[in-house]
Amino acid sequence: SKIIYLLLISFQNKTSFQITKNDFYKYLDLSSSYERKDNFETRIIKPAFQEIETKSCFKNISYKEIKNEKEIHFIFYFQNALKKEREK
């Protein structure tokens, strides 16, 4: 959760960011046991998103997986509640 939160912080002025699956797994120091999408979502993504949404200004966090010929990319989407407040 902490590393995903730090990634969100680094893109806090945006509403999304893209990262390769390999880079994301390196950041999180994940083993190959998370290659299965259901393991990855159940054990990593869902708990991290829930914790971040309850303890921080980031809300409505989601991600999409995009496959091309060479790599898999993740696009993370989110809203920064503090940014919304400042815009009002």
N, C-alpha and C positions, 0 to 999 in steps of 0.2 A: 504493500500500500504506500509506503513512504517514498519509494522510488517513482511510482506512478504519479504521486502527488508532486514530487519535484519536477517531473516532466511537465505536468500541467502548469505549475508555477512559471516555468521557463517560457510558456506560450500563453500566459494569462491575458495578454492584450488581443489575443485571437479567439476564435470560436472553434478551431480545429487544428490538428497537426497530423502529419504523416510520418511514419517511421517504418523501416523494413522489419519484417518479422525477425530476421537474424539479429539486427541491432537491438531490438526490443528484448529478445531473449538474453542477449549479452548483458544489457543493463540490469535485468532482473536476476541474472545468474541462474537461469532455468536449465534443468536437465532435459534430456530427450524424452523423459516420461510425460512431458507436457506437449508432445507433438500432436497428440489426439486433441481435437478441438474441444470435445466435451470436458476433458480433464482440465484444460487450460481455462475454459470459461468457469467451470464449477469451483475450482480451487484457487484460481488467481484473480480473474477479472471481476466476477460478481462480488466476492468479499471485499476486494479493494475499492470498487466503485461505491459500495454501500458505506464503507467506513469513511471514505473521502467526502461523500455527500452529506453525511451526518456531522462531520467534524470540521468542515472547511466551507469556503465560499463557493466551491464548485458544485454545480447542480446539473441534472439531466445529462450525466456522462454516458456516452455510448461509443461503440466502435464498429467499424465495418472492415472486413477483410477483402482485399483486392488482389487477385492473382493475375500475373502476366507471364510471359514466356520464361523470364529469368528468375523473378523473385515474387515473394508474397509481401504485400504492404498492409499495414494497419492504418486506418484513418480514425483518429479519436475526435469525438465531438463533445463539446461541453459548453456550459454557460457559467460565467463568472458573476455571481450575485453582487459582489462589491462594485464591479464595473457598471452593472445595471443601475445600482443606487446612485453612483456618481453622475450618470447620464441624466437622471431625473431633474 
